[in-house]
């Protein structure tokens, strides 16, 4: 990242962004699988059909783990400057809040309105 006066924190060059992006894809943060399963189960229990069984249940673990990984990397790179990249309670709590808000958005009725 380049620091230049009022441009602090902004990537000036596309290559700098790609380097950061590629680096984040090259490893997974240290994440507690029990926490991932707990959050996946919470969201699965909150979800309603058809999202629950046909869409979310088969993908829950994978997507929860990716979300926690991203939150952990963001915190470590931009907030705590923590080189351990180990998920902590803050990451799990943030993931839970995001996931609950996400599943509430699924409650929208997507069925077509009947012709009047």
Backbone as XML, in Angstrom:
<?xml version="1.0"?>
<chain id="A" units="angstrom">
  <residue number="1" name="UNK">
    <atom name="N" x="0.840" y="-1.165" z="0.000"/>
    <atom name="CA" x="0.000" y="0.000" z="0.000"/>
    <atom name="C" x="0.890" y="1.235" z="0.000"/>
  </residue>
  <residue number="2" name="UNK">
    <atom name="N" x="0.468" y="2.246" z="-0.675"/>
    <atom name="CA" x="1.257" y="3.471" z="-0.805"/>
    <atom name="C" x="0.641" y="4.549" z="0.086"/>
  </residue>
  <residue number="3" name="UNK">
    <atom name="N" x="1.485" y="5.252" z="0.843"/>
    <atom name="CA" x="1.018" y="6.321" z="1.703"/>
    <atom name="C" x="1.525" y="7.643" z="1.126"/>
  </residue>
  <residue number="4" name="UNK">
    <atom name="N" x="0.614" y="8.480" z="0.657"/>
    <atom name="CA" x="0.973" y="9.778" z="0.084"/>
    <atom name="C" x="-0.048" y="10.823" z="0.523"/>
  </residue>
  <residue number="5" name="UNK">
    <atom name="N" x="0.267" y="11.572" z="1.553"/>
    <atom name="CA" x="-0.595" y="12.659" z="1.999"/>
    <atom name="C" x="-2.033" y="12.229" z="2.191"/>
  </residue>
  <residue number="6" name="UNK">
    <atom name="N" x="-2.948" y="12.911" z="1.497"/>
    <atom name="CA" x="-4.367" y="12.617" z="1.668"/>
    <atom name="C" x="-4.811" y="11.366" z="0.926"/>
  </residue>
  <residue number="7" name="UNK">
    <atom name="N" x="-3.892" y="10.669" z="0.295"/>
    <atom name="CA" x="-4.227" y="9.430" z="-0.403"/>
    <atom name="C" x="-3.952" y="8.205" z="0.465"/>
  </residue>
  <residue number="8" name="UNK">
    <atom name="N" x="-3.747" y="8.405" z="1.765"/>
    <atom name="CA" x="-3.413" y="7.299" z="2.652"/>
    <atom name="C" x="-4.439" y="6.187" z="2.521"/>
  </residue>
  <residue number="9" name="UNK">
    <atom name="N" x="-3.938" y="4.970" z="2.372"/>
    <atom name="CA" x="-4.810" y="3.805" z="2.333"/>
    <atom name="C" x="-5.410" y="3.510" z="0.979"/>
  </residue>
  <residue number="10" name="UNK">
    <atom name="N" x="-5.159" y="4.342" z="-0.006"/>
    <atom name="CA" x="-5.703" y="4.110" z="-1.337"/>
    <atom name="C" x="-4.621" y="3.493" z="-2.212"/>
  </residue>
  <residue number="11" name="UNK">
    <atom name="N" x="-5.026" y="2.518" z="-2.972"/>
    <atom name="CA" x="-4.085" y="1.866" z="-3.877"/>
    <atom name="C" x="-4.006" y="2.685" z="-5.160"/>
  </residue>
  <residue number="12" name="UNK">
    <atom name="N" x="-2.850" y="3.218" z="-5.431"/>
    <atom name="CA" x="-2.634" y="4.069" z="-6.588"/>
    <atom name="C" x="-2.523" y="3.223" z="-7.855"/>
  </residue>
  <residue number="13" name="UNK">
    <atom name="N" x="-1.901" y="2.092" z="-7.719"/>
    <atom name="CA" x="-1.586" y="1.265" z="-8.872"/>
    <atom name="C" x="-2.388" y="-0.037" z="-8.806"/>
  </residue>
  <residue number="14" name="UNK">
    <atom name="N" x="-2.930" y="-0.447" z="-9.919"/>
    <atom name="CA" x="-3.707" y="-1.685" z="-10.010"/>
    <atom name="C" x="-2.865" y="-2.888" z="-9.586"/>
  </residue>
  <residue number="15" name="UNK">
    <atom name="N" x="-1.577" y="-2.867" z="-9.875"/>
    <atom name="CA" x="-0.700" y="-3.977" z="-9.519"/>
    <atom name="C" x="-0.611" y="-4.169" z="-8.004"/>
  </residue>
  <residue number="16" name="UNK">
    <atom name="N" x="-0.654" y="-3.065" z="-7.254"/>
    <atom name="CA" x="-0.633" y="-3.183" z="-5.789"/>
    <atom name="C" x="-1.871" y="-3.911" z="-5.291"/>
  </residue>
  <residue number="17" name="UNK">
    <atom name="N" x="-3.019" y="-3.592" z="-5.872"/>
    <atom name="CA" x="-4.253" y="-4.279" z="-5.487"/>
    <atom name="C" x="-4.179" y="-5.754" z="-5.840"/>
  </residue>
  <residue number="18" name="UNK">
    <atom name="N" x="-3.730" y="-6.066" z="-7.043"/>
    <atom name="CA" x="-3.657" y="-7.463" z="-7.471"/>
    <atom name="C" x="-2.704" y="-8.266" z="-6.597"/>
  </residue>
  <residue number="19" name="UNK">
    <atom name="N" x="-1.611" y="-7.665" z="-6.171"/>
    <atom name="CA" x="-0.669" y="-8.351" z="-5.284"/>
    <atom name="C" x="-1.334" y="-8.683" z="-3.964"/>
  </residue>
  <residue number="20" name="UNK">
    <atom name="N" x="-2.025" y="-7.730" z="-3.373"/>
    <atom name="CA" x="-2.731" y="-7.954" z="-2.115"/>
    <atom name="C" x="-3.821" y="-9.012" z="-2.292"/>
  </residue>
  <residue number="21" name="UNK">
    <atom name="N" x="-4.579" y="-8.897" z="-3.360"/>
    <atom name="CA" x="-5.668" y="-9.827" z="-3.666"/>
    <atom name="C" x="-5.130" y="-11.246" z="-3.841"/>
  </residue>
  <residue number="22" name="UNK">
    <atom name="N" x="-4.096" y="-11.404" z="-4.645"/>
    <atom name="CA" x="-3.502" y="-12.728" z="-4.878"/>
    <atom name="C" x="-2.923" y="-13.314" z="-3.594"/>
  </residue>
  <residue number="23" name="UNK">
    <atom name="N" x="-2.293" y="-12.476" z="-2.788"/>
    <atom name="CA" x="-1.718" y="-12.948" z="-1.533"/>
    <atom name="C" x="-2.814" y="-13.477" z="-0.611"/>
  </residue>
  <residue number="24" name="UNK">
    <atom name="N" x="-3.938" y="-12.783" z="-0.539"/>
    <atom name="CA" x="-5.032" y="-13.228" z="0.331"/>
    <atom name="C" x="-5.622" y="-14.553" z="-0.141"/>
  </residue>
  <residue number="25" name="UNK">
    <atom name="N" x="-5.574" y="-14.815" z="-1.423"/>
    <atom name="CA" x="-6.083" y="-16.087" z="-1.957"/>
    <atom name="C" x="-5.103" y="-17.237" z="-1.763"/>
  </residue>
  <residue number="26" name="UNK">
    <atom name="N" x="-3.867" y="-16.941" z="-1.420"/>
    <atom name="CA" x="-2.847" y="-17.989" z="-1.365"/>
    <atom name="C" x="-2.860" y="-18.788" z="-0.057"/>
  </residue>
  <residue number="27" name="UNK">
    <atom name="N" x="-3.661" y="-18.363" z="0.919"/>
    <atom name="CA" x="-3.724" y="-19.090" z="2.195"/>
    <atom name="C" x="-5.083" y="-18.866" z="2.839"/>
  </residue>
  <residue number="28" name="UNK">
    <atom name="N" x="-5.429" y="-19.737" z="3.769"/>
    <atom name="CA" x="-6.663" y="-19.608" z="4.543"/>
    <atom name="C" x="-6.274" y="-19.264" z="5.976"/>
  </residue>
  <residue number="29" name="UNK">
    <atom name="N" x="-7.000" y="-18.349" z="6.559"/>
    <atom name="CA" x="-6.756" y="-17.994" z="7.955"/>
    <atom name="C" x="-6.991" y="-19.210" z="8.844"/>
  </residue>
  <residue number="30" name="UNK">
    <atom name="N" x="-6.424" y="-19.151" z="10.036"/>
    <atom name="CA" x="-6.657" y="-20.229" z="10.999"/>
    <atom name="C" x="-8.046" y="-20.024" z="11.607"/>
  </residue>
  <residue number="31" name="UNK">
    <atom name="N" x="-8.943" y="-20.963" z="11.321"/>
    <atom name="CA" x="-10.353" y="-20.828" z="11.692"/>
    <atom name="C" x="-10.787" y="-22.070" z="12.451"/>
  </residue>
  <residue number="32" name="UNK">
    <atom name="N" x="-11.565" y="-21.862" z="13.502"/>
    <atom name="CA" x="-12.088" y="-22.951" z="14.326"/>
    <atom name="C" x="-13.280" y="-23.593" z="13.616"/>
  </residue>
  <residue number="33" name="UNK">
    <atom name="N" x="-13.134" y="-24.860" z="13.229"/>
    <atom name="CA" x="-14.202" y="-25.562" z="12.507"/>
    <atom name="C" x="-15.476" y="-25.698" z="13.334"/>
  </residue>
  <residue number="34" name="UNK">
    <atom name="N" x="-15.347" y="-25.772" z="14.654"/>
    <atom name="CA" x="-16.544" y="-25.845" z="15.507"/>
    <atom name="C" x="-17.355" y="-24.557" z="15.406"/>
  </residue>
  <residue number="35" name="UNK">
    <atom name="N" x="-16.669" y="-23.420" z="15.356"/>
    <atom name="CA" x="-17.354" y="-22.133" z="15.199"/>
    <atom name="C" x="-18.036" y="-22.041" z="13.826"/>
  </residue>
  <residue number="36" name="UNK">
    <atom name="N" x="-17.356" y="-22.528" z="12.809"/>
    <atom name="CA" x="-17.937" y="-22.530" z="11.456"/>
    <atom name="C" x="-19.211" y="-23.365" z="11.447"/>
  </residue>
  <residue number="37" name="UNK">
    <atom name="N" x="-19.152" y="-24.560" z="12.008"/>
    <atom name="CA" x="-20.334" y="-25.429" z="12.065"/>
    <atom name="C" x="-21.455" y="-24.799" z="12.873"/>
  </residue>
  <residue number="38" name="UNK">
    <atom name="N" x="-21.105" y="-24.157" z="13.986"/>
    <atom name="CA" x="-22.109" y="-23.492" z="14.832"/>
    <atom name="C" x="-22.843" y="-22.412" z="14.037"/>
  </residue>
  <residue number="39" name="UNK">
    <atom name="N" x="-22.077" y="-21.569" z="13.342"/>
    <atom name="CA" x="-22.702" y="-20.504" z="12.559"/>
    <atom name="C" x="-23.500" y="-21.053" z="11.379"/>
  </residue>
  <residue number="40" name="UNK">
    <atom name="N" x="-22.996" y="-22.074" z="10.725"/>
    <atom name="CA" x="-23.729" y="-22.690" z="9.617"/>
    <atom name="C" x="-25.055" y="-23.249" z="10.113"/>
  </residue>
  <residue number="41" name="UNK">
    <atom name="N" x="-25.045" y="-23.865" z="11.284"/>
    <atom name="CA" x="-26.280" y="-24.410" z="11.855"/>
    <atom name="C" x="-27.260" y="-23.315" z="12.262"/>
  </residue>
  <residue number="42" name="UNK">
    <atom name="N" x="-26.762" y="-22.229" z="12.822"/>
    <atom name="CA" x="-27.632" y="-21.111" z="13.201"/>
    <atom name="C" x="-28.379" y="-20.591" z="11.974"/>
  </residue>
  <residue number="43" name="UNK">
    <atom name="N" x="-27.642" y="-20.354" z="10.914"/>
    <atom name="CA" x="-28.260" y="-19.806" z="9.706"/>
    <atom name="C" x="-29.210" y="-20.823" z="9.073"/>
  </residue>
  <residue number="44" name="UNK">
    <atom name="N" x="-28.810" y="-22.072" z="9.049"/>
    <atom name="CA" x="-29.680" y="-23.107" z="8.485"/>
    <atom name="C" x="-30.986" y="-23.184" z="9.260"/>
  </residue>
  <residue number="45" name="UNK">
    <atom name="N" x="-30.931" y="-23.094" z="10.587"/>
    <atom name="CA" x="-32.147" y="-23.151" z="11.399"/>
    <atom name="C" x="-33.026" y="-21.919" z="11.214"/>
  </residue>
  <residue number="46" name="UNK">
    <atom name="N" x="-32.427" y="-20.778" z="10.931"/>
    <atom name="CA" x="-33.206" y="-19.557" z="10.711"/>
    <atom name="C" x="-33.840" y="-19.504" z="9.324"/>
  </residue>
  <residue number="47" name="UNK">
    <atom name="N" x="-33.223" y="-20.158" z="8.368"/>
    <atom name="CA" x="-33.682" y="-20.094" z="6.977"/>
    <atom name="C" x="-35.004" y="-20.835" z="6.812"/>
  </residue>
  <residue number="48" name="UNK">
    <atom name="N" x="-35.760" y="-20.388" z="5.834"/>
    <atom name="CA" x="-37.038" y="-21.020" z="5.493"/>
    <atom name="C" x="-36.883" y="-21.714" z="4.150"/>
  </residue>
  <residue number="49" name="UNK">
    <atom name="N" x="-37.778" y="-22.637" z="3.914"/>
    <atom name="CA" x="-37.774" y="-23.337" z="2.626"/>
    <atom name="C" x="-38.183" y="-22.366" z="1.531"/>
  </residue>
  <residue number="50" name="UNK">
    <atom name="N" x="-37.703" y="-22.484" z="0.325"/>
    <atom name="CA" x="-36.813" y="-23.496" z="-0.213"/>
    <atom name="C" x="-35.329" y="-23.168" z="-0.018"/>
  </residue>
  <residue number="51" name="UNK">
    <atom name="N" x="-35.020" y="-21.982" z="0.517"/>
    <atom name="CA" x="-33.617" y="-21.608" z="0.700"/>
    <atom name="C" x="-32.897" y="-22.562" z="1.653"/>
  </residue>
  <residue number="52" name="UNK">
    <atom name="N" x="-33.612" y="-23.030" z="2.652"/>
    <atom name="CA" x="-32.994" y="-23.846" z="3.691"/>
    <atom name="C" x="-32.369" y="-25.114" z="3.127"/>
  </residue>
  <residue number="53" name="UNK">
    <atom name="N" x="-33.155" y="-25.925" z="2.469"/>
    <atom name="CA" x="-32.644" y="-27.243" z="2.060"/>
    <atom name="C" x="-32.016" y="-27.252" z="0.678"/>
  </residue>
  <residue number="54" name="UNK">
    <atom name="N" x="-32.587" y="-26.513" z="-0.244"/>
    <atom name="CA" x="-32.071" y="-26.616" z="-1.618"/>
    <atom name="C" x="-30.894" y="-25.693" z="-1.901"/>
  </residue>
  <residue number="55" name="UNK">
    <atom name="N" x="-30.789" y="-24.593" z="-1.191"/>
    <atom name="CA" x="-29.735" y="-23.628" z="-1.500"/>
    <atom name="C" x="-28.685" y="-23.560" z="-0.393"/>
  </residue>
  <residue number="56" name="UNK">
    <atom name="N" x="-29.106" y="-23.331" z="0.845"/>
    <atom name="CA" x="-28.146" y="-23.036" z="1.893"/>
    <atom name="C" x="-27.475" y="-24.260" z="2.489"/>
  </residue>
  <residue number="57" name="UNK">
    <atom name="N" x="-28.259" y="-25.276" z="2.879"/>
    <atom name="CA" x="-27.687" y="-26.410" z="3.629"/>
    <atom name="C" x="-26.460" y="-27.018" z="2.941"/>
  </residue>
  <residue number="58" name="UNK">
    <atom name="N" x="-26.502" y="-27.290" z="1.624"/>
    <atom name="CA" x="-25.312" y="-27.903" z="1.009"/>
    <atom name="C" x="-24.107" y="-26.968" z="0.906"/>
  </residue>
  <residue number="59" name="UNK">
    <atom name="N" x="-24.312" y="-25.669" z="1.041"/>
    <atom name="CA" x="-23.235" y="-24.705" z="0.841"/>
    <atom name="C" x="-22.829" y="-23.967" z="2.115"/>
  </residue>
  <residue number="60" name="UNK">
    <atom name="N" x="-23.550" y="-24.203" z="3.189"/>
    <atom name="CA" x="-23.392" y="-23.400" z="4.410"/>
    <atom name="C" x="-21.963" y="-23.390" z="4.932"/>
  </residue>
  <residue number="61" name="UNK">
    <atom name="N" x="-21.399" y="-24.550" z="5.178"/>
    <atom name="CA" x="-20.076" y="-24.622" z="5.780"/>
    <atom name="C" x="-19.050" y="-23.861" z="4.939"/>
  </residue>
  <residue number="62" name="UNK">
    <atom name="N" x="-19.053" y="-24.112" z="3.643"/>
    <atom name="CA" x="-18.089" y="-23.486" z="2.736"/>
    <atom name="C" x="-18.209" y="-21.959" z="2.769"/>
  </residue>
  <residue number="63" name="UNK">
    <atom name="N" x="-19.428" y="-21.443" z="2.673"/>
    <atom name="CA" x="-19.615" y="-19.996" z="2.614"/>
    <atom name="C" x="-19.356" y="-19.320" z="3.958"/>
  </residue>
  <residue number="64" name="UNK">
    <atom name="N" x="-19.713" y="-19.966" z="5.053"/>
    <atom name="CA" x="-19.415" y="-19.403" z="6.375"/>
    <atom name="C" x="-17.903" y="-19.327" z="6.566"/>
  </residue>
  <residue number="65" name="UNK">
    <atom name="N" x="-17.194" y="-20.377" z="6.178"/>
    <atom name="CA" x="-15.736" y="-20.386" z="6.320"/>
    <atom name="C" x="-15.106" y="-19.286" z="5.465"/>
  </residue>
  <residue number="66" name="UNK">
    <atom name="N" x="-15.588" y="-19.094" z="4.247"/>
    <atom name="CA" x="-15.052" y="-18.023" z="3.398"/>
    <atom name="C" x="-15.307" y="-16.648" z="3.998"/>
  </residue>
  <residue number="67" name="UNK">
    <atom name="N" x="-16.495" y="-16.453" z="4.573"/>
    <atom name="CA" x="-16.813" y="-15.163" z="5.190"/>
    <atom name="C" x="-15.886" y="-14.887" z="6.373"/>
  </residue>
  <residue number="68" name="UNK">
    <atom name="N" x="-15.710" y="-15.864" z="7.248"/>
    <atom name="CA" x="-14.825" y="-15.683" z="8.401"/>
    <atom name="C" x="-13.393" y="-15.437" z="7.935"/>
  </residue>
  <residue number="69" name="UNK">
    <atom name="N" x="-12.964" y="-16.166" z="6.928"/>
    <atom name="CA" x="-11.621" y="-15.972" z="6.382"/>
    <atom name="C" x="-11.435" y="-14.533" z="5.901"/>
  </residue>
  <residue number="70" name="UNK">
    <atom name="N" x="-12.399" y="-14.026" z="5.161"/>
    <atom name="CA" x="-12.314" y="-12.651" z="4.664"/>
    <atom name="C" x="-12.334" y="-11.620" z="5.777"/>
  </residue>
  <residue number="71" name="UNK">
    <atom name="N" x="-13.198" y="-11.827" z="6.769"/>
    <atom name="CA" x="-13.265" y="-10.891" z="7.898"/>
    <atom name="C" x="-11.954" y="-10.899" z="8.689"/>
  </residue>
  <residue number="72" name="UNK">
    <atom name="N" x="-11.405" y="-12.081" z="8.900"/>
    <atom name="CA" x="-10.141" y="-12.197" z="9.630"/>
    <atom name="C" x="-9.015" y="-11.496" z="8.875"/>
  </residue>
  <residue number="73" name="UNK">
    <atom name="N" x="-8.923" y="-11.748" z="7.575"/>
    <atom name="CA" x="-7.865" y="-11.121" z="6.780"/>
    <atom name="C" x="-8.010" y="-9.604" z="6.759"/>
  </residue>
  <residue number="74" name="UNK">
    <atom name="N" x="-9.230" y="-9.120" z="6.647"/>
    <atom name="CA" x="-9.457" y="-7.674" z="6.650"/>
    <atom name="C" x="-9.012" y="-7.073" z="7.981"/>
  </residue>
  <residue number="75" name="UNK">
    <atom name="N" x="-9.419" y="-7.699" z="9.082"/>
    <atom name="CA" x="-9.032" y="-7.200" z="10.404"/>
    <atom name="C" x="-7.511" y="-7.222" z="10.569"/>
  </residue>
  <residue number="76" name="UNK">
    <atom name="N" x="-6.884" y="-8.326" z="10.175"/>
    <atom name="CA" x="-5.436" y="-8.460" z="10.354"/>
    <atom name="C" x="-4.646" y="-7.484" z="9.479"/>
  </residue>
  <residue number="77" name="UNK">
    <atom name="N" x="-5.120" y="-7.240" z="8.276"/>
    <atom name="CA" x="-4.390" y="-6.361" z="7.352"/>
    <atom name="C" x="-4.622" y="-4.878" z="7.615"/>
  </residue>
  <residue number="78" name="UNK">
    <atom name="N" x="-5.850" y="-4.506" z="8.001"/>
    <atom name="CA" x="-6.201" y="-3.087" z="8.030"/>
    <atom name="C" x="-6.538" y="-2.533" z="9.406"/>
  </residue>
  <residue number="79" name="UNK">
    <atom name="N" x="-6.693" y="-3.392" z="10.408"/>
    <atom name="CA" x="-7.091" y="-2.894" z="11.721"/>
    <atom name="C" x="-6.058" y="-3.245" z="12.787"/>
  </residue>
  <residue number="80" name="UNK">
    <atom name="N" x="-5.832" y="-4.522" z="12.993"/>
    <atom name="CA" x="-4.942" y="-4.970" z="14.073"/>
    <atom name="C" x="-3.493" y="-5.153" z="13.622"/>
  </residue>
  <residue number="81" name="UNK">
    <atom name="N" x="-3.270" y="-5.226" z="12.330"/>
    <atom name="CA" x="-1.933" y="-5.497" z="11.779"/>
    <atom name="C" x="-1.353" y="-6.756" z="12.430"/>
  </residue>
  <residue number="82" name="UNK">
    <atom name="N" x="-2.199" y="-7.785" z="12.494"/>
    <atom name="CA" x="-1.887" y="-9.049" z="13.163"/>
    <atom name="C" x="-1.422" y="-10.052" z="12.119"/>
  </residue>
  <residue number="83" name="UNK">
    <atom name="N" x="-0.174" y="-10.440" z="12.194"/>
    <atom name="CA" x="0.380" y="-11.339" z="11.179"/>
    <atom name="C" x="0.020" y="-12.806" z="11.411"/>
  </residue>
  <residue number="84" name="UNK">
    <atom name="N" x="-0.696" y="-13.110" z="12.486"/>
    <atom name="CA" x="-1.059" y="-14.510" z="12.758"/>
    <atom name="C" x="-2.198" y="-14.994" z="11.864"/>
  </residue>
  <residue number="85" name="UNK">
    <atom name="N" x="-3.043" y="-14.083" z="11.418"/>
    <atom name="CA" x="-4.211" y="-14.428" z="10.605"/>
    <atom name="C" x="-4.999" y="-15.562" z="11.250"/>
  </residue>
  <residue number="86" name="UNK">
    <atom name="N" x="-5.230" y="-15.402" z="12.539"/>
    <atom name="CA" x="-6.021" y="-16.359" z="13.304"/>
    <atom name="C" x="-7.338" y="-15.681" z="13.663"/>
  </residue>
  <residue number="87" name="UNK">
    <atom name="N" x="-8.454" y="-16.313" z="13.267"/>
    <atom name="CA" x="-9.767" y="-15.740" z="13.541"/>
    <atom name="C" x="-9.975" y="-15.641" z="15.050"/>
  </residue>
  <residue number="88" name="UNK">
    <atom name="N" x="-10.626" y="-14.551" z="15.462"/>
    <atom name="CA" x="-10.896" y="-14.367" z="16.880"/>
    <atom name="C" x="-12.390" y="-14.127" z="17.087"/>
  </residue>
  <residue number="89" name="UNK">
    <atom name="N" x="-12.763" y="-13.868" z="18.329"/>
    <atom name="CA" x="-14.180" y="-13.700" z="18.673"/>
    <atom name="C" x="-14.826" y="-12.565" z="17.869"/>
  </residue>
  <residue number="90" name="UNK">
    <atom name="N" x="-14.088" y="-11.493" z="17.638"/>
    <atom name="CA" x="-14.613" y="-10.373" z="16.846"/>
    <atom name="C" x="-15.006" y="-10.838" z="15.446"/>
  </residue>
  <residue number="91" name="UNK">
    <atom name="N" x="-14.183" y="-11.661" z="14.827"/>
    <atom name="CA" x="-14.471" y="-12.164" z="13.484"/>
    <atom name="C" x="-15.713" y="-13.044" z="13.481"/>
  </residue>
  <residue number="92" name="UNK">
    <atom name="N" x="-15.821" y="-13.938" z="14.471"/>
    <atom name="CA" x="-16.984" y="-14.825" z="14.544"/>
    <atom name="C" x="-18.265" y="-14.046" z="14.825"/>
  </residue>
  <residue number="93" name="UNK">
    <atom name="N" x="-18.192" y="-13.037" z="15.697"/>
    <atom name="CA" x="-19.364" y="-12.224" z="16.002"/>
    <atom name="C" x="-19.819" y="-11.422" z="14.790"/>
  </residue>
  <residue number="94" name="UNK">
    <atom name="N" x="-18.859" y="-10.866" z="14.056"/>
    <atom name="CA" x="-19.191" y="-10.105" z="12.854"/>
    <atom name="C" x="-19.814" y="-11.029" z="11.805"/>
  </residue>
  <residue number="95" name="UNK">
    <atom name="N" x="-19.258" y="-12.211" z="11.652"/>
    <atom name="CA" x="-19.802" y="-13.177" z="10.698"/>
    <atom name="C" x="-21.235" y="-13.541" z="11.075"/>
  </residue>
  <residue number="96" name="UNK">
    <atom name="N" x="-21.477" y="-13.759" z="12.359"/>
    <atom name="CA" x="-22.829" y="-14.104" z="12.798"/>
    <atom name="C" x="-23.813" y="-12.979" z="12.481"/>
  </residue>
  <residue number="97" name="UNK">
    <atom name="N" x="-23.432" y="-11.745" z="12.752"/>
    <atom name="CA" x="-24.314" y="-10.601" z="12.465"/>
    <atom name="C" x="-24.603" y="-10.504" z="10.968"/>
  </residue>
  <residue number="98" name="UNK">
    <atom name="N" x="-23.590" y="-10.667" z="10.147"/>
    <atom name="CA" x="-23.769" y="-10.606" z="8.690"/>
    <atom name="C" x="-24.673" y="-11.740" z="8.218"/>
  </residue>
  <residue number="99" name="UNK">
    <atom name="N" x="-24.443" y="-12.936" z="8.723"/>
    <atom name="CA" x="-25.219" y="-14.099" z="8.287"/>
    <atom name="C" x="-26.680" y="-13.993" z="8.706"/>
  </residue>
  <residue number="100" name="UNK">
    <atom name="N" x="-26.934" y="-13.512" z="9.910"/>
    <atom name="CA" x="-28.326" y="-13.348" z="10.356"/>
    <atom name="C" x="-29.029" y="-12.303" z="9.514"/>
  </residue>
  <residue number="101" name="UNK">
    <atom name="N" x="-28.352" y="-11.207" z="9.217"/>
    <atom name="CA" x="-28.955" y="-10.182" z="8.348"/>
    <atom name="C" x="-29.208" y="-10.744" z="6.950"/>
  </residue>
  <residue number="102" name="UNK">
    <atom name="N" x="-28.277" y="-11.557" z="6.473"/>
    <atom name="CA" x="-28.420" y="-12.166" z="5.152"/>
    <atom name="C" x="-29.638" y="-13.074" z="5.106"/>
  </residue>
  <residue number="103" name="UNK">
    <atom name="N" x="-29.784" y="-13.936" z="6.104"/>
    <atom name="CA" x="-30.892" y="-14.890" z="6.077"/>
    <atom name="C" x="-32.236" y="-14.186" z="6.229"/>
  </residue>
  <residue number="104" name="UNK">
    <atom name="N" x="-32.268" y="-13.082" z="6.936"/>
    <atom name="CA" x="-33.517" y="-12.299" z="7.032"/>
    <atom name="C" x="-33.908" y="-11.728" z="5.672"/>
  </residue>
  <residue number="105" name="UNK">
    <atom name="N" x="-32.919" y="-11.431" z="4.852"/>
    <atom name="CA" x="-33.200" y="-10.953" z="3.497"/>
    <atom name="C" x="-33.820" y="-12.012" z="2.610"/>
  </residue>
  <residue number="106" name="UNK">
    <atom name="N" x="-33.647" y="-13.266" z="2.986"/>
    <atom name="CA" x="-34.247" y="-14.351" z="2.207"/>
    <atom name="C" x="-35.744" y="-14.455" z="2.423"/>
  </residue>
  <residue number="107" name="UNK">
    <atom name="N" x="-36.272" y="-13.753" z="3.404"/>
    <atom name="CA" x="-37.695" y="-13.845" z="3.711"/>
    <atom name="C" x="-38.552" y="-13.092" z="2.705"/>
  </residue>
  <residue number="108" name="UNK">
    <atom name="N" x="-37.937" y="-12.415" z="1.767"/>
    <atom name="CA" x="-38.669" y="-11.702" z="0.731"/>
    <atom name="C" x="-39.408" y="-12.710" z="-0.140"/>
  </residue>
  <residue number="109" name="UNK">
    <atom name="N" x="-40.654" y="-12.445" z="-0.407"/>
    <atom name="CA" x="-41.453" y="-13.329" z="-1.243"/>
    <atom name="C" x="-41.101" y="-13.074" z="-2.708"/>
  </residue>
  <residue number="110" name="UNK">
    <atom name="N" x="-40.522" y="-14.067" z="-3.340"/>
    <atom name="CA" x="-40.108" y="-13.930" z="-4.734"/>
    <atom name="C" x="-41.105" y="-14.568" z="-5.705"/>
  </residue>
  <residue number="111" name="UNK">
    <atom name="N" x="-42.245" y="-15.009" z="-5.178"/>
    <atom name="CA" x="-43.261" y="-15.596" z="-6.034"/>
    <atom name="C" x="-43.912" y="-14.496" z="-6.880"/>
  </residue>
  <residue number="112" name="UNK">
    <atom name="N" x="-44.235" y="-14.799" z="-8.153"/>
    <atom name="CA" x="-44.901" y="-13.790" z="-8.978"/>
    <atom name="C" x="-46.289" y="-13.500" z="-8.453"/>
  </residue>
  <residue number="113" name="UNK">
    <atom name="N" x="-46.703" y="-12.245" z="-8.552"/>
    <atom name="CA" x="-48.049" y="-11.841" z="-8.117"/>
    <atom name="C" x="-49.065" y="-12.441" z="-9.091"/>
  </residue>
  <residue number="114" name="UNK">
    <atom name="N" x="-50.177" y="-12.849" z="-8.534"/>
    <atom name="CA" x="-51.239" y="-13.381" z="-9.382"/>
    <atom name="C" x="-51.881" y="-12.240" z="-10.157"/>
  </residue>
  <residue number="115" name="UNK">
    <atom name="N" x="-52.270" y="-12.525" z="-11.393"/>
    <atom name="CA" x="-52.935" y="-11.490" z="-12.199"/>
    <atom name="C" x="-54.275" y="-11.146" z="-11.573"/>
  </residue>
  <residue number="116" name="UNK">
    <atom name="N" x="-54.592" y="-9.878" z="-11.553"/>
    <atom name="CA" x="-55.848" y="-9.412" z="-10.950"/>
    <atom name="C" x="-56.898" y="-9.292" z="-12.012"/>
  </residue>
</chain>
